[in-house]
Amino acid sequence: MLKGFYCPKSGRDEPFEFCWMKCMNHCYPPPLLMSLSKHRPVKENKYSVTEILCPPQQVYLKRNNDYCVSPSSLIDMHVGTAWHEKVEETKGFVQELGLQDEYSMEKKFTEDFIIQHKIGVGCDVVALSGISDLYVKSTKTLWDYKTMKYFYTFKYLSEGKWEGNTIPMQLNTYRVYQYPDAEEIKILCYIKDFKLNMTERYDISPIETLRVPMIEDGKVKEKVVGLLTEHVETQKTGKPRPCTEEERWFNAKGVPLRCEHYCPVKELCPQYEY
């Protein structure tokens, strides 16, 4: 599990407590480092929706090894989390107005599955968990809040092409197991690298609404069971399959972007080339 930070100054892995209490050359103020160090404990046979959509090898390495990450790599995620937390603060106001039945906010769910092993004999009860951002009952719309870069926002907004992106499966999983009556899925997207000339050149604003394609219930449930089965069996065997080229996000220059910039356990991975 995540145990500390990779120090950008010394080049060493350090436990969180060292960065807060003992380091004399803070790269960031200690309170910020404390907030970045928050992480969810790993529970056996319990997976989140976002977790099962990650490559099994990455999830296996994170679950079975202590690792460190640079503080800067957590900033983007921290900004997105802060936005969610600010919106969640309105839950009390929604309740005061008696609108909690109309607006379901930050609602958690847990679904249990019996996973039959393909290896050996037996089965496991595996829990899938998730938190949806907002469901509006009157319009039957499931909303999600995300921060995105301009390139991807423009791609989805103008072309509607989501191939290779896990967002539709993530949000359709929330829909199937929480709001099966939903007729539409939308993302309220904050463009984190927005510039003023984008409005003039591309007619795009700092905040845009993206429509997410609906996936048939049967296909979603089949995919979920398949993903859970693969992750559970990877834990059982201790032999994760290599990440595919699609999972590694190769760009036009042949660089695996996920490995280089977005994998927190790349140093532990046999596929990563130093």
N, C-alpha and C positions, 0 to 999 in steps of 0.2 A: 504494500500500500504506500501511498505518498507519505514520506517521513520527514522531508525537509527541502531546502532550497540548494540549487547549484549556484554557488557564489560567482557572480560575474567578475569579481575583482581578484579573488584568490584562485579560482578554478577548481575549488574543492566542493564536495558535497558536505553540507552542514545541517544538523538537526534544527527544527524550527526554534527550539528554545535558545540555541546559540545565537541565532539571528536576532531574536528579540532582546536578549538579556546581556550577551557577552561581546558581541561584535562591536568593534570600535570604529569601523568604517562603513556605516550603514549605506547601502545603495538606495534604500527607500526608508521613510520614517517607520519606526517599529510598529505603530498602530496599523499602518497599511499592510505591513508584512503579516501581522496577526490576522487581519481580515482575509488575506490571500491564502492563509494556511488552513482555512476551514475545509473539511472534506467529510464525505459520508463514509461510515464504517462498512466494510465488506461483510455480507452475510451469505453463508453457504446456501445454495439453491434459491437465492433470491436475486433477481436481475431487474434493472430498470429498462424501460423501453429504449431509451437512448443507448444504453449499454449493449443490448443485443444487436443493435444496428451497426456496431463497431466490429472490426475484424476479430475473429476468435483468438488469434495469436496475440493481438494487442491486449484484449481483455484478460487472457490467461496470464500474461506477463505482469500486468498491473495487480491482479488478484494474488499472485503467488510470490511476489518479490517486493522488497523495499526499494523505493526509488526517489529521486529528487528531480525537481524541475527549476528552471530559472524563474525568478519572480515576474519578469516581464512577460513570460509566456502565459501567465494567468490573468493579465490585465484585461484583455478582450472579454474573457469569460466573466470577469468581475464586473465590468461595465454592464453586460447583459443582465447579470444577476441583480445589480442595483436597480435597473429599470423595472424588472419584475417586482422587486420589493416595494418600490414606490407606488406602483399600481395596486399592489396588494393592500397597501395602507388604506385604500378606499373601502375595503370590505365592511368596516364598522359603519361608515356613512351610508352605504347601500342598505345595511340592516336597519339603521335608524329610519330610513325612508320606506321601509317595508318592501324593498325590491329584490330581496335575496332569492325569491322564487323565479324572478325574471332573469337575474344575472347570477349564474353560478361561477364563482371566481376561485382560482387556485385550488381546484378540487382534486383530491388524491383518490387513487383506486388501486386495488390489489386483486389480481386474478390468479387462481390456482390451476395448474395443469398437471396431469399425470403423464410423465414422459417415459415411454417404453425404451429401454436401452437397445441400441443396435449392436452393442458390444456386450458379450456375456449375457447374464440373465438378471432380470430385475427391472425395477422402475423407480422413479423418484417423483415426489410431489414438488413441483417447482413454482415459485411465486413470481409473477410479473407485476411490477409497480410502475406508476406514472403519475404525473400531475399536469392537468390541462390548465390553460390560462383563463379562458372565459368561454362560457356558453350562453347565448342569448336565446331564451325560450321562444319568444314571440316570432322571431325570424328563423328559428332552427339553424342558427349559425354557430359553428365552433371557431373561435378566434385564438390565434397564437401571437405572442409578441416576440420579435426577433430583431437582432442587430445584424446587418449584412453589409458587405462591401458593394459599391456601386456596380461593379461588373456583373455580379450575380443577380442583383435586383433588376438591372436593365434586361438581362437575359431572360429571366422568368416573366418580367412584365411585358416585354415586347414580343418575345417568341413563344412563351408558354412551354418551354422545353425543360423538363425536370429529369431527364435521363441521367442516371448515375448519382442522383441526389437522394438521400434517405428521408428528407423532410416529409414527402407525401405519405410514406409508410408510417413514420412516427405519428403524424397527426391523424391518419386514418385509424391507427391502432387506438388512440384516445377515443375517437368517434365510436368505433365498434364496441369497445368495452365500457364506455361511459355514457355516450349519447347516441344510441342507435337510430334515434329519430332525426338526427341532424341531416339537413339537406344541402348544406354548403360549408366549406372550410375556407377560412381566410387568414392571412398573415398581416398584421400591422407591422410594417418593416421600417426600422430606423436605419438610414444609410450613414454609416459611421465615417466614411471618407467623402462626404458630399462637398461639392464646390459650387459656387454661385453660377458659374458658366454652364453647369449641367442643365439648369432650368432653360436657359436660352437655346442650347444646342440640342438637347434631347427631351425637353418638356418633362423633366423629372424633378420631384420635390424631395426635401430631406426625409419626409415620411410618406411612404407609399403603401397601398393595399394590394396584396397579391392573392389571386385565387388559386387554391391548391386543388388538383384533380382528385376526384373521388375514386376509390378503389373498392371493388365488390367485397362484401363482407366475407364471403367464402375464401377469397384469395388472401385477404388480410389474416384470417384465422389460420389458414394453411401456412402462410409465411411465418407467422409468429411461432407456431409449433416447430417448424423446421429450424428456425434460428435458435430457439431455446434448446432443442435437442442437440444441435451442434455445439453450443457452449457447454452444456452439461457433460457431453461425452468428451469434450476437450479437457475438462477438469478431471474426469475419471481416468483418462489415459495418460494425461500429462504430456501429450504429444500434439500440440496445435499444428494445424496445417499452415503452410506458408501463405502470406497475404498475396492476393491476386494483383495483377497489374492495375485493374480497375480500382481496387481498394487502396493502392499506393499513390494514386492520383499523379500519373506521369504527365508532364507538360510537353510542349512541342520540342523542347530541347532534350527530352529523355530523362529529366530529373524527377524523381519520385517526391512530389511536394509534401505528401503526408508524412513520409519518413523524415524528410529534412526539417520540416517546420512545425508539424502538428502531432507528432507521436512522442509522448512523454517517456516511453520506455525503449526508445530506439537503441540506446547503448546496450541493452540486454538482448536485443534481437539478432538472431543469426543471419537475417537477410540484410541488415543494415551495413553498408560499407563506409568505413570511417574515412 
